[in-house]
Amino acid sequence: MKYLIIPKYIVTNDINDSILINHAVEIKDGRITSIFDLKNSDLKNYSGEIFNYPELTLIPGFVQTHIHLCQTLFRGLADDLQLLDWLQYRIFPYENAHDKNSLRASVRVGINELLRGGTTTILDMGTLRHQDVIFEELIKSGLRAFAGNCLIDQNDLFPQFKSTTKEQIDYTYSLAKDFHNSADGRIKFGFAPRFVLSCSEELLKESFKMKNDFDGSVYHTHSSENKNEIKEVRKRYGKENIEYFNSINTIDDHSVFAHCIHTSENEIQIMKQTKMRVAHCPSSNLKLASGIADIPRYLKEGVSVSLGADGAPCNNNLSALIEMRLAALIQKPIHGADVMDAKTVFKLATIEGAKALHLENEIGSIEVGKKADLVLMNLNLSINSYVGDDESIFSDIVYSSGIQNINSVIVDGKWLVKDYQSLLYDENEITENAKSELEKLLKRA
């Protein structure tokens, strides 16, 4: 099956940063097979379906490199707390109370929100138990994803929420064998130790070692997020977070570390030398009062940076558009109004996210041969919508847009949202089910 999309503009995000007018994108078998100038083409005899959107802008789908689908049910239930209290008194007890039904409800609501907001690829940190449910829902959804069970074998904050080292290693390896490269490669496994304080050295090292048995997988953890967390790591190991990971040889270019707010000069050099990836989560970092990561410095040093919304209880949205806007704005009072311009931030949410996951040859830009992971946006909702120069179209996307601007979403050539409607879920049904499952979960917790 093949079809054409004819939008008003195409933001290719390619090496030339081309913005095309009067062009069409052809899609066949999930990939972009052609991009051509309509002025030199006759479509009268075109054999496929034609989707004409003369007022919409076609962009690459957003890539979010740090998400917690298991936490979507907990939105609004863990406000106004700093990280360790947030974990101890809310998140760990709630995650511990998940059964398969509540986890499924949480994941469905989260996936729906991500897709409706234009996100087409995620790196998800799962939870301790029932990870097969998350994989089942990701496979059904059509979303592109890396995911893995959350690894915890020590937990002073909430001792009920952990497992033995051997159980964690065995369970993780079994899941990776079952689900890595499932759904024709759309779903991949990510090895996900929660953070230094919740994992033994053995678990950190063994999960990192397991990654090497699954080509294309990643190592995904939290690091250097909160000053109290860092203080405790320093007390236990005599090192900063990233220094500790490096000392036990669990950092490489397939390592994606969320947050990295409080880092030393030595750690920045480690980040640079090991080519590890940083998942920047500005909303979460502000809401938990964790701090502001020095993203301009990381970019200057050539450190890979991409964006993630984190989880619904510390955001409280899963919107790539919100993360882009905040990623730009929070740096300007510190570094100057000209840093983190709209085009730079747009790239963090698209091609840089793809690079973080080693998918830059597959997604992140609109180019022939790449996967058809695409979003149609209506930028006409802004009075000062795109007026003909590159800067204004990126400004509209990054500074002026929200979920209301996302018209349609395509992953692997399949329409998952079309004309503002989910083709995947009955949204009223999944919302009502989520409310019911949350009520039961809170009684268990």
N, C-alpha and C positions, 0 to 999 in steps of 0.2 A: 504494500500500500504506500502510495506517495501523495503528498499534498503540498500546496504552496501557501505561504503567509505573505500577504502584501500589507505592510504597515506604513505609517507616515514616515517614520525614521527607524533606522537600525543602528543601535549603538554596538558596534562590533567588539570593542574592547581588544582588538588585535594589536599587533606590534606597532601599527601606524595610528592607532586610536581613531579609526575611521568612523564617521557618522554618515550613514548613507541615506539618500533621499531618492525616491522613485526606483527602489530596488525590491526584489522579492527573494525570499528564502525558501528553498525546496527541501523537504524532509522525506526520507524514505528509510524504512526499517530502523527507525530510531536515530538516524544520523542526518546531519546536514549534508546534502549531496550537491547543492549549487546555490550560489548567491549571484544574481544577475541583474543587469540594468534593464528596467522595463521599457526604456526608450528604444532599445534595440531588440526587443523581443515581441513576438506575436503569440498571445496566449489563447487564440481562438481554438486551436486544436490540442490544447493541453489535456492530457488524459487523466490527470488526477483531480482531486477536489481543490478548490481555491477558497481561501479564507481572506476576505478583504477587510482590512481595518484601517481606513483612511485617516482616522484621528488618533491612532495609538502608536506607541513607541515600543519597539522590540529590543529587549536587553537580555544578556545572559542571566540565568537563574542565580540567586544568592546562595552562597556557601557559608554555613555556620559551623565553626570548628569546636564549639563547646556547648552542649545541650544536655539537660536531664529530663527526658520524657517521663520518667517515673515520678517526677515531682509536680506534674501539672495540676493534679488534684489539690495540691496544698497552697495554691495561689491565695494570697491574702491571710494565710494562717501563721505566718512567721515574720511579721513586719517589725521594724524598729528594734532589731537585735544585732549585735556584732557576731562575727562568724562562729566562734566556738560555742557561744550560748545558743545561737541559731541552730547549730547542729545538735547540741546536747538536749535542748528542751523542746525542739520542734521536729527537725528533719529526720534525725535518726529514729526517734520513736515512731514517726509516721511511716517512714520507709519500712521499718521493722513490722508494721501492722499490715502491710500489703498482702493480699492474697491474689490469686490469678485474675479474679474478676475485677478487683479495684485497679490492679496494674494495667489490665487491658483497657479499662475506661480512661485511665490517665494518659496512656500512650495515644489512644485515638483522638482525644481532645487536643493533645499537643501536636500531633501530626497535622490535624486539620488547621490549626492556627498557623503553623509554619508554612503550609502550602498556600493558604489564603493570603499570607504576607509575602509570597514570592520566593520563599526558600525552597530550593530543589535538592540540596545536599546537606547532610548534617554529620557531625561526629558526636555521637551520643554516649554519655557515661550511664550505664545501666544501674541496676541495684543488686543487692546480695543474692536474692532468690528469684526464681521464676523468670530468668532471663529469656527462656525460650518464648515466652509470651511476647516480649518486645520484638524479637526477631520475626515471629509469625505476623505481627501487625505491620512491621516495616516491609516485609515481603509483599503482603496484600496491598499495601498503600500505593506502591509505585514510586515512593520517595527514594532517592539515592542516599545511602547511609553507611557509615562505619559505626559499629556498636559492640559493646562487650559488657559482661557482668562486672559490677563494681567489686574490687578486691579489698577485703578487710579481714585481717586475722588478729588484730589487737585494737581495743577500743576502750580507753579509759573514760571517755565522755558518756558512752551508753553501752555497757558490756554485753547486753542482750543481742546487740546488732554486730555480730561477727561470726566467723567460722574458723575451723582449724586451718593451718597452713596447707596440710596435705589435701584436705577437702577442697580448698580454694584452687589449688593447682590442678587437681584431677578434674574438677567441674569445669574449669576454664578451658583446659585442653580439649575436653569432650565437646564443649560448645563451639570452639573454634573449628574442630573437625566437621561438625554438623553444618555450620552456617557460613564459614568464610567462603566468599565468592559465590554465594547462593543467588538465586534470581538472575541467572546469566551474568553474574559478576557485579550486579547493581548493589548488593549487600556484601560488606566485608567486615571482618572481625577487627576490633580494636581492644588491645589488652589494657585494662583500666584499673590500676591500683589507685585507691581513693586519694591518699596523700601520705606524706612521710609518717605522720603520727599514727596512722591507722594500719600501717603495714610493717611487718618484720623485714629485715634485710634479705632474708631468704626469699620471701614472697616477691619483693621488688626485683630481685635478681632473676628468679626463676621465670616470672612473667615476661621479663625483658628477653630472656633467652628463648622462651617459647615463640615469641614474635618472629624469630628468624626461621621458624618452620613453616610460616604462612606468608608467602610472598605477597607484598603489597599491604600487609597489615601495619598498624601503628601502635605506639605506646602512649597512652593518654592519661595524664594525671593532673592534679592541682599542685601549684607551687608558689611560695613567696606571696601569699595573698594577704595575710593578716599579721600584724606585728606580734601579737601574743603567740600565734602559731610559730613564727620564726624564732621567738625567744625560747620556746620549748624545744624546738629542733636543735638550737644552739646548745641548750642545757644538756640534751641527751647525747649529742654526737660531736659537739665542739665545732660545728660547721654551719654555714648558711644552707638553705634548702638545695639550691642548684649545685653548690659545692659538694654536698653530701651525695646527691644523685651521681655526680661525676666521679666521686671517689669510689663508688661501687660499680662503676662502668655501666650505668643504665641511662645514658643519653646518647642519641645519635640523630641522624637527619630524618628518622621516622618517629621521633619523639615530639609529641604535641603537649606542651605544658600550659595549662590555663592560668591566667592572671599575671604572674611575674611582675608584681607591683613594686615590691621592696627588694631590689637587687643591688649587690655590691659591684664595684668596678671589676673585681676578679670574676664574678659571675657573668657579667656582660661579655667578658672575653671568652668564657667557657661557652656561652650561648652562641657566640660568633664562630668559634673554632669547631664546635661539634655540629653546627648547622641545625640545631634544634629549632622547633617552631613554637611561637607564642600565640596563644588564643586570647585575644584582648576582649574583655567583657565589661565595658564601661558602666552600663546600668547597674549591674550587680556590684561592681567595685564601689560605686557611689552609695547605693542603698544599704550595703552592709558596713559603710564607713571604713572600708578597707584602704582606700587611697586611690591615687591616679598613677598608672604606669607611665614611664617615660617613653612613650611610643616614638616620638620624634627622634630620640637618641637611638633606639633600636633600629629604626629605619635607616638612619645615617650610618650605623655600623654594619648594615646589610643583614640584620637578623630578620628572619621571616615573621611577619605579623599578619594575622587574620582575625576575624571577628566572631563572637558568639554571644547569644543572649543569656547563657547559663540556664538556670531553672526558673520556673514561674514564681516560686516563693521568694526569690531575691531579685525580682526585676520590676514589675510583675507582668511583663509581656515577653513574647518570643519573636519579636519583630526585628528583622535585619535592618529595616529602615530607621527604627529608633536607635539601634546601635550605631549606625553610620552617623546620624546627626550628632549623637553625644560624643562619639569618638573624635569628631572634628571640633566641637565646641569646647570641650573641657580642657583642651591643650592650649587654646588661644590666650587666655589670661596669663598663662605661665610662659609660653614661648613666643607669643606674638600672633597678630591676626592673620599673618600669611602662612602659618604652618597648617598642615593637615587640610589642604584644600579639597574641594568636593571630588575632583577626579581621583586624587590619591586615595581618598576614603572609599570611593566606589570600587576601586581596584582591590582594596583589602577585603571587601565583601564578595568579590567574584573571583578573579584570576589568582589573587594571592591566597584565597582560601583553597582553590584548586591545587596550587603549588604546595601548600602545607600538607595536603593529603596525597601528593604525588599523582594528581589527576590532571595536571595542566595540559596534557596532550589529549585529554578527553572532554573536559568541560572548562567553563570559566570565560569563554569568549565565543563569538559567533563566527566560526570559520568552517570551511568545507572539510569534511571528514570527522568533525567533532560530534559528540553526542548532542542530540537536540533537547537540551535542558534550557528552556526559554521562558521568558515572562513578557507579557504584554501589559504595558502601563498606560493609563490615561493621564497625561500630564496637562490636559486642558482644564483641570479643576483649579489650577492656580491662575490668578489674574495675570501674573507676570510669567506665564508659561513660556517655554522655549521660543526664543525670538531669532534664532538663526546662527548663533555661535556656540562652539563646543562648551564653553564655560557655563552658559545658562542652562543647557540640558542637564549637566551634572549637578548644578545647583538645585534645579527642580527636583531631581531624584533624591539627593542627599538631605537638603534643607527643608523642602516643602511637602514631601510625600508621606503618605501613610497607607494603611491597608486599603483605604477607600480608593486608592489609585491603581490597585492591582486588579486588572481585568481578567486575565487568563494565565494559567501556569501549565507548562508542558515538561514532562520528564521522560527521557528515552523516546521522544516522539509521541508520547501518549498525553492527551489532554486530561489533566486531573482537576483543574478549575477552569471553567469556561463561562465567560460573560458574567463574572462575579458569583457564579454558583459552583459549589463543590460537586464534582461528578463521582466522588468517592464515598461520601457519608451523607446520611440524613442528619443535618446539623442539630435539629431539635432533639432527635432521638439520642445522639451521643451525649448531648448536654444533660438531658434529663437522666440518662443512665449514670453519668458521672456524678451528679448530685446524690443519687441514691447510693452509689458505691462509697462516696465520701462519707455519708452519714454512718454507714456500717463500719468503715475503717476507723472513724473517730471513736466509736464505741469500743472497738478492739484495742485501740491505742490507749 
